[in-house]
Amino acid sequence: MKPIIYKRASSLDELEQIRTLQLQNSSQNITSEEKLQEGFVTVQHTIALLEQMNSACAHIIAKDNDIVVGFALVMLSSFRNEIEVLIPMFERIDGLVPKDKTFVVMGQICVDKNYRKQGIFRGLYHFYRKELQHEFDYLISEVATINLRSMQAHEAIGFKTIDNYEEEDTVWNIIAWDWT
């Protein structure tokens, strides 16, 4: 068995595979039990938006041969108004990050169900840091407090909760990984 390869997304096929994995793990497409045990993703990106984001700063993917088995989306602050549900997060980040510091938003992370518990989540984040730590001081994201698996996994990587807020009956933790 060949090892998992971590790289930046570079083809339309890879972006389409990200989208497929995203849909398979969307909170709307899995059971309540799966949400608790496995975690979930909230936002569904269009291929066009994935392409625009990838052109600005390529996404991080994990591949097993030609199959994308995990992804961590890179979202620059210039995309702050592209996904309505993320606007409140960006507005809060503006008041949380010192003006002399730079940040990038981890737009979403997901690992294929058949590849979980193999270190891919950690591998995606370590590659993310290796690729982007020279450009940004912080990696910031948000996780729904009900997504306990995701919160625990992010804390294990080194993320710290820096704020929380409620939006449409969901409490969100804004989390940051300080790369300085």
Phi, psi and chi 1 to 4 in degrees:
 res  aa     phi    psi   chi1   chi2   chi3   chi4
   1 MET       -  127.9 -174.3  169.2  148.4      -
   2 LYS   -73.9  148.8  -69.9  175.8   68.8  175.0
   3 PRO   -70.9  159.5   24.9  -31.8      -      -
   4 ILE   -67.7  134.9  -60.4  -63.8      -      -
   5 ILE  -104.9  132.4  -57.9  -62.0      -      -
   6 TYR  -105.4  133.7  -62.5   93.8      -      -
   7 LYS  -158.8  175.3   65.8 -178.9  -75.7  -75.3
   8 ARG   -89.2  140.4  -54.3  -65.0  -73.9  -88.9
   9 ALA   -63.8  136.1      -      -      -      -
  10 SER  -138.9    3.3   59.1      -      -      -
  11 SER  -139.4  158.2   71.1      -      -      -
  12 LEU   -61.4  -38.4  179.7   57.4      -      -
  13 ASP   -58.9  -42.2  178.4   60.3      -      -
  14 GLU   -65.1  -40.5  -70.3  169.7  -20.9      -
  15 LEU   -65.3  -38.8  -62.4  178.0      -      -
  16 GLU   -65.1  -36.1  -71.4  170.2  -15.6      -
  17 GLN   -69.6  -35.3  -71.5 -174.1   58.2      -
  18 ILE   -59.2  -48.1  -72.6  171.7      -      -
  19 ARG   -59.8  -43.1  171.6   82.9  170.4  138.8
  20 THR   -61.7  -46.2  -62.0      -      -      -
  21 LEU   -63.3  -38.6 -162.2   51.8      -      -
  22 GLN   -60.5  -48.2 -166.7  176.7   63.9      -
  23 LEU   -64.6  -38.1  -68.5  173.0      -      -
  24 GLN   -64.5  -25.1  -70.1  168.9  -10.9      -
  25 ASN  -115.4   14.4  -67.7  -81.5      -      -
  26 SER   -69.1  142.5  170.4      -      -      -
  27 SER   -57.3  -24.4   60.9      -      -      -
  28 GLN   -80.6  -15.4  -62.5  145.3  -19.9      -
  29 ASN  -113.1    6.7  -64.4  -27.7      -      -
  30 ILE  -127.0  162.6   60.4  175.0      -      -
  31 THR   -75.7  163.8   66.2      -      -      -
  32 SER   -60.8  -37.4  -63.7      -      -      -
  33 GLU   -64.3  -44.1 -174.5  176.1  -61.3      -
  34 GLU   -61.7  -39.8  -78.8 -179.8  -66.7      -
  35 LYS   -57.9  -44.8  -74.5 -179.3 -161.9  175.4
  36 LEU   -68.3  -44.4  -76.0  174.6      -      -
  37 GLN   -81.0  -38.6  -67.9  178.6   -6.3      -
  38 GLU  -108.7  -16.9  -60.6  -69.0  -29.8      -
  39 GLY    83.6  178.9      -      -      -      -
  40 PHE  -162.4  166.5   55.3   89.9      -      -
  41 VAL  -109.9  150.3  -62.5      -      -      -
  42 THR  -100.9  -46.2  -56.8      -      -      -
  43 VAL   -91.0  140.5  176.1      -      -      -
  44 GLN  -113.3  117.1  -63.8  176.4   14.9      -
  45 HIS   -89.9  149.2  -61.1   73.1      -      -
  46 THR   -79.4  160.0   63.8      -      -      -
  47 ILE   -60.4  -39.7  -67.4  -67.5      -      -
  48 ALA   -60.4  -44.0      -      -      -      -
  49 LEU   -68.9  -40.4 -177.2   55.7      -      -
  50 LEU   -57.9  -40.8  -74.5  171.6      -      -
  51 GLU   -64.5  -44.5  -76.8 -177.8  -62.1      -
  52 GLN   -62.5  -45.8  -70.1  170.8    1.0      -
  53 MET   -63.1  -42.2  -69.6  166.5   56.6      -
  54 ASN   -66.0  -36.1 -161.4   63.7      -      -
  55 SER   -66.1  -34.7  -68.2      -      -      -
  56 ALA   -74.6  -39.0      -      -      -      -
  57 CYS  -165.4  108.0 -167.5      -      -      -
  58 ALA   -58.9  139.5      -      -      -      -
  59 HIS   -66.9  161.1  -55.8  -56.5      -      -
  60 ILE  -101.1  131.2  -52.3  -60.5      -      -
  61 ILE  -132.3  157.1   57.6  173.8      -      -
  62 ALA  -115.2  131.6      -      -      -      -
  63 LYS  -126.0  141.0  -68.2 -174.4   82.9  171.1
  64 ASP  -111.4  103.5 -177.5    0.0      -      -
  65 ASN    58.3 -117.2  -67.4  -48.5      -      -
  66 ASP   -98.7    6.2  -67.4  -28.5      -      -
  67 ILE  -103.4  127.5  -52.9  -61.3      -      -
  68 VAL   -75.1  117.9  172.9      -      -      -
  69 VAL  -110.2   -2.6  -62.2      -      -      -
  70 GLY  -168.1  155.1      -      -      -      -
  71 PHE  -149.2  154.0   66.0   82.7      -      -
  72 ALA  -135.4  109.6      -      -      -      -
  73 LEU   -75.3  141.0  -58.5 -176.8      -      -
  74 VAL  -102.7  122.0  180.0      -      -      -
  75 MET  -125.7  110.2 -179.2  174.3 -102.1      -
  76 LEU   -74.5  155.4  -59.8  179.0      -      -
  77 SER   -63.5  -17.7   59.2      -      -      -
  78 SER   -64.8  -14.2   58.0      -      -      -
  79 PHE   -97.3   12.6  -70.5   91.4      -      -
  80 ARG   -55.6  -28.6   66.2 -173.2  -52.4  124.6
  81 ASN  -102.3    4.4  -64.8  -42.9      -      -
  82 GLU   -79.3  -26.2  -63.7  -60.7  -40.6      -
  83 ILE  -125.4  107.9  -59.1  171.6      -      -
  84 GLU   -53.7  -41.3 -169.5  172.0  -26.2      -
  85 VAL   -65.7  -18.5   72.0      -      -      -
  86 LEU   -93.6   -9.4  -62.4 -178.0      -      -
  87 ILE   -57.5  -45.5  -66.7  172.3      -      -
  88 PRO   -59.4  -36.1  -23.8   33.4      -      -
  89 MET   -63.0  -48.6  174.9 -167.4   67.8      -
  90 PHE   -61.6  -39.3  -84.2  104.4      -      -
  91 GLU   -62.4  -39.0  -70.7  172.3  -12.7      -
  92 ARG   -71.2  -39.5  -68.8 -177.0  100.3   69.2
  93 ILE   -59.0  -37.9  -69.5  170.1      -      -
  94 ASP   -53.0  -35.5  -72.1  -18.1      -      -
  95 GLY   -90.0   -7.1      -      -      -      -
  96 LEU  -101.2  -32.8  -64.1  167.8      -      -
  97 VAL   -92.8  127.0  175.5      -      -      -
  98 PRO   -55.5  144.6  -23.3   32.6      -      -
  99 LYS   -60.6  -25.0  -62.1  -66.0  179.1 -140.7
 100 ASP   -90.6    7.7   63.3  -26.9      -      -
 101 LYS  -112.7  153.8  -61.5  -67.7 -177.7 -178.7
 102 THR  -112.0  153.4   58.2      -      -      -
 103 PHE  -145.9  157.9   70.3   91.3      -      -
 104 VAL  -128.4  149.6   62.6      -      -      -
 105 VAL  -102.0  128.9  169.2      -      -      -
 106 MET   -78.2  102.8 -160.9  -66.9  -59.0      -
 107 GLY   -67.2  -25.1      -      -      -      -
 108 GLN   172.4  145.0 -170.5  174.1   74.6      -
 109 ILE  -131.4  142.1 -170.3  165.2      -      -
 110 CYS  -157.0  140.8 -176.6      -      -      -
 111 VAL  -124.1  134.2  175.7      -      -      -
 112 ASP   -52.5  138.8 -176.1  -71.1      -      -
 113 LYS   -54.1  -35.6  -70.6  174.9 -174.3  161.5
 114 ASN   -75.1   -7.1  -62.4  -40.4      -      -
 115 TYR  -118.7    8.3  -72.3   83.2      -      -
 116 ARG   -74.1  159.2  -67.0 -175.2 -176.8  155.6
 117 LYS    64.2   29.9  -63.0 -174.0  169.4  125.5
 118 GLN  -123.3   10.0  -62.8  177.9   33.7      -
 119 GLY    86.9    7.5      -      -      -      -
 120 ILE   -70.1  -39.3  -65.8  172.4      -      -
 121 PHE   -55.7  -51.3 -179.9   90.1      -      -
 122 ARG   -63.4  -41.4 -173.7  171.9  -66.9  -85.8
 123 GLY   -61.6  -41.5      -      -      -      -
 124 LEU   -60.3  -46.2  -76.5  163.5      -      -
 125 TYR   -67.8  -38.4  -92.1  127.0      -      -
 126 HIS   -66.1  -38.7  -75.5  -69.0      -      -
 127 PHE   -67.6  -41.3 -171.0   79.4      -      -
 128 TYR   -54.2  -50.5 -154.0  117.8      -      -
 129 ARG   -62.8  -46.7 -178.4  177.6 -175.2  170.7
 130 LYS   -56.5  -41.5 -175.9 -179.0  117.7 -151.5
 131 GLU   -74.8  -32.3  -70.0  -71.6  -57.2      -
 132 LEU  -119.7   -5.9  -63.4  172.1      -      -
 133 GLN   -65.6  -19.0   69.1 -177.6  -11.4      -
 134 HIS   -84.2  -11.6  -57.4  -68.2      -      -
 135 GLU  -103.3  -25.5  -64.2  175.4   56.6      -
 136 PHE  -133.5  146.7  -58.2   99.5      -      -
 137 ASP   -84.3  -32.2  -61.8  -49.4      -      -
 138 TYR  -133.6  148.0  -62.1  100.2      -      -
 139 LEU  -110.4  124.3  176.6   57.8      -      -
 140 ILE  -122.4  145.0  -61.2  179.5      -      -
 141 SER  -150.8 -177.5 -168.0      -      -      -
 142 GLU  -139.7  147.1   71.1  177.0   -4.8      -
 143 VAL  -135.4  133.3  177.4      -      -      -
 144 ALA   -63.1  134.6      -      -      -      -
 145 THR   -62.0  -24.1   57.2      -      -      -
 146 ILE   -75.7  -12.0   60.2  169.2      -      -
 147 ASN   -89.7   70.5 -164.6  -17.3      -      -
 148 LEU   -60.5  -39.7  -64.9  176.8      -      -
 149 ARG   -60.0  -43.3 -179.2  177.3  173.7  123.0
 150 SER   -67.2  -42.8 -176.8      -      -      -
 151 MET   -59.6  -46.2  -85.8  -53.2  -56.5      -
 152 GLN   -63.4  -42.0  -68.3  166.5  -13.3      -
 153 ALA   -64.5  -41.2      -      -      -      -
 154 HIS   -67.5  -40.6  -78.8   87.2      -      -
 155 GLU   -62.5  -37.6  -72.3  168.6   -7.1      -
 156 ALA   -64.7  -29.2      -      -      -      -
 157 ILE   -74.5  -33.0  -64.9  -69.1      -      -
 158 GLY   131.9    3.2      -      -      -      -
 159 PHE   -70.8  146.4  -80.0   88.2      -      -
 160 LYS  -124.4  141.7  -55.3  -90.8 -171.8  -98.3
 161 THR   -73.0  125.6  -60.5      -      -      -
 162 ILE  -111.7  -10.9   58.5  170.8      -      -
 163 ASP  -171.8  163.3 -164.1   17.2      -      -
 164 ASN  -148.5  157.8   57.7   49.4      -      -
 165 TYR  -157.3  163.1   66.7   98.2      -      -
 166 GLU  -111.2  134.6 -173.7  171.5  -17.8      -
 167 GLU  -142.2  119.4 -174.6   77.3   23.8      -
 168 GLU    50.0   54.6  -63.4 -179.2   20.2      -
 169 ASP    66.1   15.5  -61.7  -33.5      -      -
 170 THR  -122.6  131.8  -60.1      -      -      -
 171 VAL   -94.6  128.1  177.1      -      -      -
 172 TRP  -112.5  135.6  -65.2   92.8      -      -
 173 ASN   -97.5  125.8  -76.2  -23.5      -      -
 174 ILE   -88.5  124.7  -63.0  178.4      -      -
 175 ILE  -120.6  148.6   57.4  176.4      -      -
 176 ALA  -135.9  143.7      -      -      -      -
 177 TRP  -115.2  112.4 -172.4    9.4      -      -
 178 ASP   -80.6  116.9 -173.5  -17.2      -      -
 179 TRP   -97.4    2.6  -70.6  -14.8      -      -
 180 THR   -80.9      -   58.9      -      -      -
